[in-house]
Amino acid sequence: MGQLDGKVALITGGASGIGAATVRLFHAEGAKVMIADLQTDVADALAAELGDGVQARRCNVAKEEDVAGVVADTVAAFGRLDVLYNNAGFGGAMGPFKDTPVEEYDMTMDVLLKSVFLGIKHASPVMMDQRSGSIISTSSICGIAPGIGPHLYTVAKAGVVMMTKSAALELAEYDVRVNCICPGMIATPLAAGAPISRDADRATHRVDKLRGFNAGVQPIERSGEATDIANVALFLASDASEWMTGTAQVMDGGYTLGRPWRKLAPMVTEHRPIRLYNPDTM
Ligand SMILES: NC(=O)c1ccc[n+]([C@@H]2O[C@H](COP(=O)([O-])OP(=O)(O)OC[C@H]3O[C@@H](n4cnc5c(N)ncnc54)[C@H](O)[C@@H]3O)[C@@H](O)[C@H]2O)c1
């Protein structure tokens, strides 16, 4: 018995990284899966590898007609829609505010935030009619604290958290749940700056290097893996989380706690007797 037996899931950005790991896990747990991505060759190859019950469509998540189309295609192919995972993304505009062109602002917000709005807009009517569904989106730890990622990535991911909560409030009475995930440092082509459709070998090499770098940056001293986030998505997609809505699930190896304990200042990690403070003489 799979945890997603009988369920149908639509996963954006399912060709690579977190999305691809989630496609594999959902398929292994019994779901029928539609992959929606721009990297059509890679998405088609993954669908062909997994076989029956997995299909792929080209979709730009920033375009309303594409998102509406892939929702309709999913229902046409598999008969229903139980899970939407809004996961596609990219790094967006980099650098100071003063150097950021408005076109890059628009593109960043379109891909990272408008996409989530479009996903909820077009999937929710199907799920409301079914009176069940789970909408999941990939935010980031950047969405809950500044200074980890670029400005607009941070702003867009914070928007994903609040869009999740606002939508959850509206859809709860239809038993449609809306949650998001805030991953920490995950070894994927995006984080390594190497989209796989350009050169799969280069992407693998860069991701391996990043994995080594990521290992030392959070209290649990190994890099985050795409499968770590896929496991959270599985929980949110499954009936095990049926009373959970409007949440932002942090999965970051403790990154948001601070640096690994032994890398903190000695005054934090070593016992020193209190000497200079004496309430009796103050
Ligand atoms: N890797 C990390 O450290 C990390 C941390 C926090 C959050 N995230 C988020 O996780 C999500 C997945 O990223 P990943 O790290 O797996 O990266 P990835 O590059 O491995 O995968 C992203 C996928 O999204 C697709 N995509 C990009 N733009 C698209 C568009 N306009 N329409 C459709 N598909 C599009 C890409 O083709 C790719 O297959 C993103 O939203 C990202 O912001 C990643």
The ligand as a Gaussian input file, in Angstrom:
#p B3LYP/6-31G(d) Opt

LIG

0 1
 N       18.025000      24.247000      -3.913000
 C       17.840000      24.981000      -2.832000
 O       18.761000      25.162000      -2.005000
 C       16.493000      25.593000      -2.563000
 C       16.256000      26.135000      -1.293000
 C       15.032000      26.707000      -1.021000
 C       14.049000      26.723000      -1.987000
 N       14.295000      26.204000      -3.233000
 C       13.209000      26.246000      -4.198000
 O       12.934000      24.929000      -4.610000
 C       12.278000      24.951000      -5.878000
 C       12.927000      23.919000      -6.780000
 O       14.255000      24.301000      -7.024000
 P       15.451000      23.260000      -7.190000
 O       16.489000      23.675000      -6.223000
 O       14.948000      21.875000      -7.185000
 O       15.984000      23.731000      -8.629000
 P       16.155000      22.984000     -10.040000
 O       16.751000      23.998000     -10.950000
 O       16.858000      21.706000      -9.861000
 O       14.660000      22.717000     -10.472000
 C       13.798000      23.776000     -10.830000
 C       12.947000      23.324000     -11.988000
 O       12.015000      24.384000     -12.280000
 C       11.924000      24.493000     -13.687000
 N       11.482000      25.842000     -14.045000
 C       12.156000      27.008000     -13.902000
 N       11.415000      28.028000     -14.361000
 C       10.244000      27.496000     -14.797000
 C        9.086000      28.048000     -15.374000
 N        8.974000      29.371000     -15.614000
 N        8.064000      27.217000     -15.695000
 C        8.185000      25.891000     -15.461000
 N        9.264000      25.302000     -14.935000
 C       10.288000      26.107000     -14.599000
 C       13.330000      24.190000     -14.189000
 O       13.316000      23.824000     -15.550000
 C       13.742000      23.061000     -13.267000
 O       13.414000      21.805000     -13.804000
 C       12.396000      26.389000      -6.378000
 O       11.173000      27.063000      -6.164000
 C       13.473000      26.982000      -5.492000
 O       13.349000      28.369000      -5.361000
 C       15.492000      25.619000      -3.533000

